[in-house]
Amino acid sequence: MVVKQNRGRKRYILFTHDSDVSRNQINNFFNMHLKELKGKIKSKLVKYNSNNGIIRVDHKLSQDAREIMNRNGREMGIKTIRTSGTLKGLE
């Protein structure tokens, strides 16, 4: 297995949220709270629908990102469910 030193490895975090929260509000939340996590891979909202979403983060920062999401996301009802190395693993 080749380690992706230049690109970095990624993890996908599946989370649920309140149905009245928009995609822009979720993006603003991640930009505000996850910007202090400095990794090779920037956090990015990959999928979003009315009940849940998937965000991509650096593999070394996935546990920290989950803690921030669970702690600071209460006002939007954000709760993490599962972390995977592939999108297919979450679906």
N, C-alpha and C positions, 0 to 999 in steps of 0.2 A: 504494500500500500504506500502510495506516495503522499507525503504530508504537504499540504498546500501552504508553504511558508510565505510566498509572496502575496497570495490572494487571501488566505485565512479561511478557517472553517466556519460554518454557520450552523445555527440552531433555529428552529421554528417553534414558536410558542403559541399554542391554541388557547384562546381566552373567550369568556362570555362577557356580555355587557348589557345594560338596560336597552330596551328597544327604542326609547326616545332620544338616544344619543346619536349624533350625526358623525359621518366619517371625518369631517373637519375638526370636530371636537376631540375625537380620538387621536388624530394626527397632532393636534396642538398639545394634548396631554403627553404624548410620547416625546415630542420635541422639547417640551419643558422639563420633564422629569428624567429622561434617559440621555440627555445631552452630556451629563457629567461622566457617563460611562464611555471611556475612550478605548475603542477596539479597532481592529483592522477592518471589520465589517460594520458599517453604519446601521442603526436600527431603521427598519422600513416596514410599513404596513403593507403586507402582501395581499391578503384577502380580507374582505369585509362584507358582512350581510347584516340583516336585522337582529340576529341573536348572538353571533360570535364573529371572531376575526382571528387572523394569524399575523404575527409579527416576526420578522427575521432579525436576529442579533448575532453577535460574535459568540463562539462556543465557550470562551473563557468567562464571558459576562452573563451567561444565561441564568445562572442562579441569582445573581444580583438583580437582573432585570425582572425576574419573577417576584422577588421580594419587594421591589419598588412598585410594581404593578398591583400587588395585593395590598400593600400598605397605603399607597396614595390614590388608588383608583376607586375607593369606596363611594365617592360622590357620584360616579358614573356607573357604579355596579360592576366594575371590572374585577374578574376573578379568573386566575389562570387555571387551566385544566390539565394540560399535558405539554411536554417538550419532546421534540423529535429532530433528527438530523435531516429528514426529508419531508417534503410536503405530502407524499404518498402515505407516509407513516401516520399522519394526522387524519387523513381522510378515510 
